[in-house]
């Protein structure tokens, strides 16, 4: 019984203590420093060694301008514990009173303590950084750097140079550290990307590029070729990255895997010419069958995407030749699936395509290969309007690879199948769940369809327009672009004269993308311009602005028209997925960076 009573008493005490801590935090966050000070002082009575509570109480005194009380409390703390971080706090208390003369000796004493006990550098440097005393933080790290192999603070020093806007020294420090300790390269690259994209100084990219070129020329070490290649990839200058990768390969011709990867990245960024050049280099120089299959897969896929009906016989023959060359086996599954998809969606022969798939499923495949193959079969069944059969295969993939990104992809396709069937209630439920998917592309796609259905379901209780729109989307899925254009134009005519609505805006957006695909950029631009002019409050306005800017900038070579369009995204649509690329293009057009 005594133990039970003790347990209850202890539990109540801990609960009360936690409540007091929350109350102190509440007052502090609210800016009620008098009450926060009292609360933290009460907490300190229970745990006098707690440095967080102590520093919060000091901060409250300083906010209340009770500097003398703060000084006395800090001095007592230092006399008792001899912590060098308190010296920083003592100096800062004087600095808040604009008394640099008295502040400086305390900062110097804190730095002196590091010489006697190098381990103090962590606390002292951190204390200086918290007070934004960056020069002193830099001195703290430099005091012990190089004295012992365990005291390597180049990364922290590089960060400090960045905060101090000294880009040359930041770049030099980061690059030296990456070369000395390659295991830190990824962490350093992540920091450099922040300055290149998110927080970029106007000349930062040029500073980094020049530093890398100098090191590449000076040392002839392939480490710098790799780093320079990485830099050009971030800039989406794949032709220049390719030059560096070729230089690496000539000195170390063990594998072309990195060059294949570069080609794939170029494809993803729609840099077709660079991708073709890169992948053809692989075909000319590799004997590795796996890499050859990969390169041919990427190349044939690009040909199909750009092909017209007159190109289909040659592509069909090329696929047959590749499968004869490399054989029918799990090794060439990617080519078999491309052949099946091409046969169904381009040659309009779904029965032949299904034979290819069913033959592939008879091979010894792993679970991911089986999922890929079933996914293609489901896609073909969906093409044939066999919705329920397609859903069955998508569901099998979801069950076989639970929580995997492939399963999420199958879930997205199942949701789109319901949407094509005009089963909007079920599709909406599925898209709502997929909005939280870990894969960003799947989440973005799901969100787009969720908003499309949800907004238009409310605006049109009969869902007539949404059904017509879904029919147009399904025609696009089937590669029946001309019929899709007629469907979307018909929908616009029926909605003509009505109050501005979302279905009209998204229909114009779809038409714009179809015309872009057909390289009719003037007609595409006219669709986006209608959205910009008549649907200013639409959720699609940022996309219309971005696509219009891209056409003007990159297709019609009219940068002065593109610039204000990018600018509208930057200032009015900061939450858009197009914000970062729009800002980058805008800065280039404004001449902020040196592009060579």
Secondary structure by P-SEA (a helix, b strand, c coil): caaaaaaaaaaaaaaaaaaaaaaaaaaaaacaaaaaaaaaaaaaaaccccaaaaaaaaaaaaaacaaaaaaaaaaaaaaacccaaaaaaaaaaaaaaccaaaaaaaaaaaaaaaaacccaaaaaaaaaaaacaaaaaaaaaaacccccccccaaaaaaaaaaaacaaaaaaaaaaaaaaacccaaaaaaaaaaaaaccccccaaaaaaaaaaaaaaaacccaaaaaaaaaaaaaacaaaaaaaaaaaaaaaccccaaaaaaaaaaaaaacaaaaaaaaaaaaaaccccaaaaaaaaaaaaaaaaaaccccaaaaaaaaaaaaaaaccccccaaaaaaaaaaaaccccccaaaaaaaaaaaaaccccaaaaaaaaaaaaaaaaaacaaaaaaaaaaaaaaaccccaaaaaaaaaaaaaaaaacaaaaaaaaaaaacccccaaaaaaaaaaaaaaaaaaaacccaaaaaaaaaaaaaaaacaaaaaaaaaaaaaaaaccccccaaaaaaaaaaaaaaaaacaaaaaaaaaaaaacccccccaaaaaaaaaaaaaccccccaaaaaaaaaaaacccccccaaaaaaaaaaaaacccccc
